[in-house]
């Protein structure tokens, strides 16, 4: 599942800041995927500087998300969006472990 805005002005893709979250021990991955698609993507896509979102199903009990922002400031401003949604939506029961978070600049 992915969602992404188009390229920047004049069709040129601009630099992005990316946050990867890796969730292990996921209970009922298909339920999580469904809820993320239906409920979370509309929320994160409205954050300032949002560029795109991908959710990766490894086929085991691991899900990974890749969220792209215009810059580090936009990523920093949205840091609590995923954790707040997980807590408030009840999805926390399906994600028993804290995610491994890897942020960084898109360099290639």
C-alpha positions as CSV (number, residue, x, y, z in Angstrom):
1,X,0.0,0.0,0.0
2,X,1.4,3.4,-0.8
3,X,0.3,7.0,-1.2
4,X,2.4,9.7,-2.7
5,X,2.0,13.3,-3.9
6,X,3.4,14.2,-7.3
7,X,6.7,15.8,-8.1
8,X,7.6,19.4,-7.1
9,X,7.4,22.5,-9.2
10,X,8.1,22.1,-12.9
11,X,8.0,18.3,-12.6
12,X,11.3,18.2,-10.7
13,X,11.3,16.0,-7.5
14,X,12.7,18.0,-4.6
15,X,14.8,16.6,-1.8
16,X,12.9,14.8,1.0
17,X,13.4,13.7,4.5
18,X,12.3,10.1,5.2
19,X,11.3,8.3,8.4
20,X,11.3,4.5,8.4
21,X,9.5,2.6,11.2
22,X,9.9,-1.1,11.6
23,X,7.3,-2.9,13.7
24,X,8.0,-6.5,14.9
25,X,5.8,-9.0,16.6
26,X,2.7,-7.6,14.7
27,X,-0.5,-9.4,15.7
28,X,-3.0,-9.8,12.8
29,X,-0.9,-7.8,10.2
30,X,-3.9,-7.7,7.7
31,X,-6.0,-6.0,10.3
32,X,-3.3,-3.4,10.9
33,X,-2.9,-2.9,7.2
34,X,-6.6,-2.4,6.7
35,X,-6.8,0.1,9.6
36,X,-3.7,2.1,8.4
37,X,-5.2,2.3,4.9
38,X,-8.6,3.4,6.1
39,X,-7.8,5.6,9.1
40,X,-4.1,6.6,9.4
41,X,-3.2,7.5,5.8
42,X,-5.9,10.3,5.6
43,X,-4.5,11.7,8.9
44,X,-0.8,11.7,8.0
45,X,-1.4,12.9,4.5
46,X,-2.8,16.2,5.9
47,X,0.3,17.1,7.8
48,X,2.4,20.0,6.7
49,X,5.2,19.0,4.3
50,X,3.9,15.4,3.7
51,X,5.1,13.9,0.5
52,X,4.2,10.2,0.6
53,X,3.6,7.0,2.6
54,X,4.4,3.3,2.0
55,X,3.5,0.4,4.2
56,X,5.5,-2.8,3.6
57,X,4.2,-6.3,4.6
58,X,7.2,-8.6,4.9
59,X,5.0,-11.7,5.0
60,X,6.0,-12.5,8.6
61,X,5.1,-10.6,11.7
62,X,6.9,-7.5,10.6
63,X,5.5,-4.4,9.0
64,X,7.6,-1.4,8.0
65,X,6.4,2.1,7.1
66,X,8.2,4.7,5.0
67,X,6.9,8.2,5.4
68,X,8.3,11.0,3.2
69,X,8.3,14.7,4.0
70,X,9.5,17.9,2.2
71,X,12.2,18.4,4.9
72,X,13.4,17.5,8.4
73,X,11.3,20.3,10.0
74,X,8.1,18.8,8.5
75,X,9.1,15.3,9.7
76,X,9.9,16.6,13.2
77,X,6.5,18.4,13.3
78,X,4.7,15.1,12.6
79,X,6.7,12.8,15.0
80,X,3.8,12.2,17.3
81,X,1.2,11.6,14.6
82,X,1.8,7.8,14.3
83,X,2.2,7.1,18.0
84,X,-0.9,9.1,18.9
85,X,-2.9,7.4,16.2
86,X,-1.7,3.9,17.4
87,X,-2.6,4.7,21.0
88,X,-6.0,6.4,20.2
89,X,-7.2,3.9,17.6
90,X,-6.6,0.8,19.7
91,X,-4.1,-0.6,17.2
92,X,-1.5,-0.7,20.0
93,X,-2.9,-4.1,21.0
94,X,-1.8,-5.4,17.6
95,X,1.7,-3.7,17.8
96,X,3.2,-5.1,21.0
97,X,6.7,-3.8,20.4
98,X,7.9,-0.2,20.0
99,X,9.0,0.4,16.4
100,X,12.6,0.8,15.4
101,X,12.7,4.3,13.9
102,X,15.3,5.4,11.3
103,X,15.1,9.0,10.1
104,X,17.2,10.5,7.4
105,X,17.7,12.6,4.3
106,X,17.0,11.2,0.9
107,X,20.4,11.4,-0.9
108,X,19.9,9.5,-4.1
